[in-house]
Amino acid sequence: MPVKIRLQRHGKKGKPFYWIVAADSRAKRDGKFLEKLGTYNPTKNPAEITLDVDGSVQWLENGAQPTDTARRILSYKGVLLKHHLNGGVRKGALTEEQAEAKFTAWLEGKEGAVTAKKDGLAKAEEEARAKQLAAEKEVSDKRAAAAAEAAAEATAEEAAEETTAEETDETEA
């Protein structure tokens, strides 16, 4: 039975959410599967991925073939690297401890990159919010100045009308 590691779509229309599953390649996309390996939520930035790394490596070692998108996700989470390192251990090029150390170092570097991206996105969002607030404040100040100017003109007109009314009263008297 040929096994594929692929995505199974869930979620509402326009709001995709995927399960990463090991399934028989003859099964429907959203049909029967052998094991759920994780989830993938592309609507968040950066995309939210939870994955059982050891289970995914086990399926790869048993001959499961990932689809293109699943391969990218597995690579992003380090499953393909761990599978590669396990091959080196089987061949005798590495010890188990060396492979685990390399994988841990890679995970720490990847976590740092993801954290940096999240921080950059938060900073960009904060800057955009501050810029929008400054623009709103500028518009508000312009409105207040226009209202004050209109009020000053109205009081000047009233004062002018009163003086003309007083002058007409004096001339009549």
C-alpha positions in Angstrom: 0.0 0.0 0.0 1.7 3.3 -1.1 1.5 5.8 1.7 1.6 9.6 1.3 2.2 12.3 3.8 -0.2 15.0 2.7 -2.6 17.8 3.8 -6.2 17.2 4.7 -8.3 20.4 4.5 -10.6 21.5 7.3 -12.0 24.8 8.2 -14.6 27.2 6.7 -14.7 28.5 3.2 -12.0 31.2 2.9 -10.4 30.1 6.2 -8.3 27.0 5.5 -6.9 24.8 8.3 -5.1 21.6 7.4 -4.2 18.4 9.2 -1.0 16.8 8.2 -1.7 13.1 7.8 -0.2 9.8 6.6 -2.8 8.3 4.2 -3.1 5.7 1.6 -2.4 7.4 -1.7 -5.6 6.0 -3.2 -7.8 7.5 -0.5 -9.7 10.8 -1.1 -8.0 14.1 -0.1 -10.3 14.6 2.9 -11.0 10.9 3.4 -9.6 8.0 5.4 -6.1 8.4 6.8 -3.7 6.2 8.8 -2.4 8.7 11.3 -2.6 12.4 12.1 0.9 13.8 12.3 0.1 17.5 13.0 -1.8 20.6 12.0 -1.0 23.6 9.7 -2.8 27.0 9.9 -1.7 29.2 7.0 -4.0 32.1 8.0 -1.6 33.3 10.8 1.6 35.1 10.2 4.0 33.3 10.5 2.0 30.2 9.7 1.2 28.1 12.8 2.5 24.5 12.5 2.4 21.7 15.1 4.0 18.5 14.1 4.9 15.1 15.6 8.6 15.1 14.4 9.4 11.5 15.6 6.2 10.1 14.1 6.8 11.9 10.8 10.4 10.5 10.7 9.1 7.0 11.4 6.7 7.3 8.4 9.5 8.5 6.2 11.7 5.7 7.2 8.9 3.2 6.4 8.7 4.7 2.9 6.0 7.3 3.0 6.3 9.9 0.3 5.4 13.5 1.2 3.5 15.7 -1.3 5.2 19.0 -2.4 3.5 21.2 0.2 3.9 18.6 2.9 7.6 18.3 2.0 8.1 22.0 2.5 6.4 21.9 5.9 8.4 18.8 7.0 11.6 20.6 5.9 10.6 23.8 7.8 10.1 21.8 11.0 13.3 19.8 10.6 11.8 16.4 10.0 13.7 15.8 6.7 17.0 16.9 8.5 16.3 14.4 11.3 15.6 11.7 8.7 18.8 12.5 7.0 20.8 12.4 10.2 19.2 9.1 11.1 20.5 7.7 7.8 24.0 8.8 8.7 23.6 7.0 12.1 22.5 3.8 10.3 25.5 4.0 8.0 27.9 4.6 10.9 29.0 8.1 9.8 27.6 9.7 13.0 26.8 8.6 16.5 23.4 9.0 17.9 24.6 11.8 20.2 26.3 13.7 17.4 23.1 13.5 15.3 21.0 14.7 18.2 23.4 17.6 18.9 23.3 18.7 15.2 19.5 18.5 15.2 19.2 20.5 18.5 21.6 23.2 17.2 19.5 23.5 14.0 16.3 23.7 16.1 17.8 26.5 18.2 18.8 28.5 15.1 15.4 28.0 13.6 13.6 29.1 16.7 15.8 32.3 16.8 14.9 33.0 13.2 11.1 32.5 13.9 11.3 34.7 17.0 13.1 37.4 15.0 10.4 37.3 12.4 7.6 37.6 15.0 9.4 40.5 16.6 9.8 42.2 13.3 6.1 41.8 12.4 5.1 43.1 15.9 7.4 46.1 15.4 6.1 46.8 11.9 2.5 46.6 13.2 3.3 48.9 16.1 4.9 51.5 13.7 1.9 51.3 11.3 -0.4 51.8 14.3 1.6 54.9 15.5 1.6 56.3 11.9 -2.1 55.9 11.7 -2.6 57.5 15.0 -0.5 60.5 13.9 -2.5 60.8 10.7 -5.8 60.7 12.7 -4.4 63.3 15.2 -3.5 65.6 12.2 -6.9 65.3 10.8 -8.5 66.0 14.2 -6.3 69.1 14.7 -7.3 70.4 11.3 -11.0 69.9 12.1 -10.5 71.7 15.5 -8.7 74.6 13.8 -11.4 74.9 11.1 -14.2 74.8 13.8 -12.3 77.5 15.9 -11.9 79.6 12.8 -15.6 79.3 11.9 -16.6 80.2 15.5 -14.3 83.2 15.4 -15.9 84.3 12.1 -19.4 83.8 13.5 -18.6 85.9 16.6 -17.0 88.6 14.4 -20.1 88.7 12.2 -22.3 88.9 15.3 -20.2 91.8 16.7 -20.3 93.5 13.3 -24.1 93.1 13.2 -24.4 94.5 16.8 -22.3 97.5 16.0 -24.3 98.2 12.9 -27.6 97.7 14.8 -26.3 100.2 17.5 -25.3 102.7 14.9 -28.7 102.5 13.3 -30.4 102.9 16.7 -28.3 106.0 17.5 -29.1 107.6 14.2 -32.8 107.0 14.7 -32.7 108.4 18.1 
